[in-house]
Amino acid sequence: MRRAPIWLAVGLVPAALAAGPPKDSCVECHAALADELQKPALAFATDIHSQHGFSCADCHGGDRGADDAEIAMSAAHGFKGKPARKTVPQLCARCHSDVGLMRRYNPRERVDQYAEYQTSVHGKLIASGDEAAATCIDCHSVHDIRAVKDPLAPVHPLRLPETCSRCHSDAARMAKYKIPTNQFAEYRQSVHWEALAKRRDLSAPSCASCHGNHGATPPQVSSVAAVCGSCHAMMEDLYDKSPHHDVFAGMNLGGCVVCHSNHGVKMPSTAMLAGEGSVCKQCHEAGSAEGQIAAGMAGAITKLDSSLKSSDAVLTQAARSGMEVSEAVMKQQDGREALVKARVAVHTLDPAAVLKAADAGLAIAAETRRAGEAALKERDFRRLGLIFALIVIAVTIVGLWLAVRALERGAPPLEESGRR
Amino acid sequence: MPLAVGKGRWERGVAWLDERLGLASIREFVAHKTVPVHSGTLWYYFGGVTLFLFMIQVATGILLLLYYRPTATEAYESVQFIMTRVQFGWLIRSIHSWSANLMILAAFIHMFSVVFLRAYRKPRELTWLSGVALLALALGFGFSGYLLPWNTISYFATKVGTDMAGSVPWAGPALARFLRGGDDVGGATLTRFFGFHVAVLPAVATALIGLHLMLVQRHGISSPPWIEKRFAASGGRVPQMRFFPNFFLREMMAWYAALGVLGCLAALFPWELGDKADPFASAPAGIRPEWYFLAPFYTLKLIPSHVGFMEGELLGLIGFGLLALGWVLLPFWATNRAGVERTRLVTGAGVVVVAYLATFSVLGYLK
């Protein structure tokens, strides 16, 4: 009798090991069916919920352990069938708003998605009875839901713009909401898209970065600068102090987007300030005082940019010649920072601020150029020195050779080895 | 015999020195020292060129010591200072770096000329052993000196090199720890390598060079056996030239030529400094050691990670160790027990080693 617990343990361990995952009759039956009834069962194997041990019954109700389909999908076992679109957010929120439950699977996961969703345009439309509006499954997919960090997930940063565009680029679908459908096309021309898609920079902004994800809403005119400023903080700060801030607010214009546009934000350049493509011309004549200020700022920035490039060229030439110019190359970094500061200072609309940064950069560019030119001069001096040294060496070798010849003229090598 | 005392100050000075140093015997020795003259005499100059480059190393090394600071925080900056601020510092550093490489190249040429001219034969076994030891020391100089500028390439090359040392059976971990002065390459390694480079290795090298030169004087300069036979067949002896001044003046020409090559390399291709080492950065792509370590480095890369029950790197190191031992002992297996020289075996081994080093060095460089 004293041995009974040991025998019990010996018997139970193999049984437990042999048990495997719990029975799931939903997947077993639907996998054997065809077409639309089969697809969810096959797709569910890749679903993150499946990987965490959830089953069809956790969303659809029913008894996953019953072999009989009638019993498994009976109302008595809580079978709900396909949830109505408008109930999907609540269905997901049962778990995803449960702090205790979510902590078991991902302690860092937020649980306010449903609360945010209810404040979103999508959530409000669903609540108003418009079932065409997006719910959780429209973005995250259904039955094959993947973690956001999974590159195959439709909400992975690299795939999100395309996912949003599935609806927002559909003119027929958006017609009743009277909103444009060219956002994705414009975004694909933007500097943000270039960073995200071409440089694979996952921190680059996509739709959700500006509009929010679960609480997706177009930024209000008053909050555009704050939205852009969440990344471009310094520009926002300078813009808030600039004359444009109050003027644009008074005209009910959305801050940053007046000059930079919204979805199709291009790489800023001095061409935005002066010339044919100047955005200033939208409001100011080129010959006006404001137009001349803009042209002056553009000139200062262009001059600094070309000075830095010129210094770069000289330093590169010196470095290629094997000259040690790393200190000057490092100093060029300060010049580039001054260029960035000058460009950023444009948001103040104060030419003195731009000139101050540009002048600091020009001083650095001049210093580094001098260093590069000095290195090239030193290189030429070295080569001249080498030529002189080689001449001296060659003359010495010739002299030695003549000395040897003179020494051995008429005196052949010794026949006898003598002492070695 | 003391020199005759003359009337002039010079003669009196020489006589004074002769009385104390025995200059007459030195003069006697130099006057009678000769060098064989034949089709392979050219190769005799490489030993002297190696010595000349070593002397340049010592001179430029001492000058670099005036400014170099051997700590992880200051080493790179001090070399940068030497190259940009010190008058002709760039030249001294470039000559030191290029001369190190040329010295190892000259030492290799000298070693293979000894093999192919059969100069290792009895009674010159110890001359060969001291020469091989000097080559090993030169490689040690190269390995320890490479780290001293504390730049990215040298830092990671040292990591790779000391990792390999750590793979040596039994003593590897202790050896790697001894070389690094810790678990990883760091400031302690730099200080340690500096000590090896400027104190330990020069002291040992100076003693070995003295021994090597003394043995060369003791046994004279060897003539290849086929040359000796040819002259013996005609009843004569291999022609000789006086070491001083005939050979000495020619050697001077070789030294000046080496100096010219060195000047061209230093002025046209100044030795780069690169970026300062960052122990927390990942290793740059394409990291590789100096050219004279490329052949074994590339070979180890080609060996699979596991060969049978043994780690590939360990197998490679054991293989290189055995081959190196066989090479060191060349004078002892180059002749069979009956005293007959294994000429073809030695020539074949020499050709294979030269071909292997050349091919794998080029492949290692290109890949």
HADDOCK unambig.tbl for C-alpha pairs under 7 A between the chains (distance, minus, plus):
assign (segid A and resid 322 and name CA) (segid B and resid 269 and name CA) 5.89 0.50 0.50
assign (segid A and resid 322 and name CA) (segid B and resid 270 and name CA) 5.38 0.50 0.50
assign (segid A and resid 322 and name CA) (segid B and resid 272 and name CA) 6.71 0.50 0.50
assign (segid A and resid 324 and name CA) (segid B and resid 83 and name CA) 6.91 0.50 0.50
assign (segid A and resid 324 and name CA) (segid B and resid 84 and name CA) 6.65 0.50 0.50
assign (segid A and resid 382 and name CA) (segid B and resid 267 and name CA) 6.09 0.50 0.50
assign (segid A and resid 383 and name CA) (segid B and resid 267 and name CA) 6.46 0.50 0.50
assign (segid A and resid 386 and name CA) (segid B and resid 263 and name CA) 6.67 0.50 0.50
assign (segid A and resid 386 and name CA) (segid B and resid 264 and name CA) 6.72 0.50 0.50
assign (segid A and resid 386 and name CA) (segid B and resid 267 and name CA) 6.62 0.50 0.50
assign (segid A and resid 390 and name CA) (segid B and resid 260 and name CA) 6.00 0.50 0.50
assign (segid A and resid 393 and name CA) (segid B and resid 256 and name CA) 6.14 0.50 0.50
assign (segid A and resid 393 and name CA) (segid B and resid 260 and name CA) 6.57 0.50 0.50
assign (segid A and resid 397 and name CA) (segid B and resid 253 and name CA) 5.22 0.50 0.50
assign (segid A and resid 397 and name CA) (segid B and resid 256 and name CA) 6.68 0.50 0.50
assign (segid A and resid 400 and name CA) (segid B and resid 249 and name CA) 6.27 0.50 0.50
assign (segid A and resid 400 and name CA) (segid B and resid 253 and name CA) 6.57 0.50 0.50
assign (segid A and resid 404 and name CA) (segid B and resid 246 and name CA) 6.34 0.50 0.50
assign (segid A and resid 404 and name CA) (segid B and resid 249 and name CA) 6.74 0.50 0.50
assign (segid A and resid 413 and name CA) (segid B and resid 239 and name CA) 6.05 0.50 0.50
assign (segid A and resid 413 and name CA) (segid B and resid 240 and name CA) 5.48 0.50 0.50
assign (segid A and resid 413 and name CA) (segid B and resid 241 and name CA) 4.89 0.50 0.50
assign (segid A and resid 414 and name CA) (segid B and resid 239 and name CA) 5.82 0.50 0.50
assign (segid A and resid 414 and name CA) (segid B and resid 240 and name CA) 4.96 0.50 0.50
assign (segid A and resid 414 and name CA) (segid B and resid 241 and name CA) 5.68 0.50 0.50
assign (segid A and resid 415 and name CA) (segid B and resid 237 and name CA) 6.71 0.50 0.50
assign (segid A and resid 415 and name CA) (segid B and resid 239 and name CA) 4.87 0.50 0.50
assign (segid A and resid 415 and name CA) (segid B and resid 240 and name CA) 6.13 0.50 0.50
assign (segid A and resid 416 and name CA) (segid B and resid 237 and name CA) 6.90 0.50 0.50
assign (segid A and resid 416 and name CA) (segid B and resid 239 and name CA) 6.89 0.50 0.50
assign (segid A and resid 416 and name CA) (segid B and resid 240 and name CA) 6.81 0.50 0.50
assign (segid A and resid 417 and name CA) (segid B and resid 34 and name CA) 6.39 0.50 0.50
assign (segid A and resid 417 and name CA) (segid B and resid 240 and name CA) 5.64 0.50 0.50
assign (segid A and resid 418 and name CA) (segid B and resid 32 and name CA) 6.15 0.50 0.50
assign (segid A and resid 419 and name CA) (segid B and resid 32 and name CA) 5.41 0.50 0.50
assign (segid A and resid 419 and name CA) (segid B and resid 33 and name CA) 5.64 0.50 0.50
assign (segid A and resid 420 and name CA) (segid B and resid 33 and name CA) 5.15 0.50 0.50
assign (segid A and resid 420 and name CA) (segid B and resid 34 and name CA) 5.90 0.50 0.50
assign (segid A and resid 420 and name CA) (segid B and resid 217 and name CA) 6.98 0.50 0.50
assign (segid A and resid 420 and name CA) (segid B and resid 219 and name CA) 6.84 0.50 0.50
assign (segid A and resid 420 and name CA) (segid B and resid 220 and name CA) 4.48 0.50 0.50
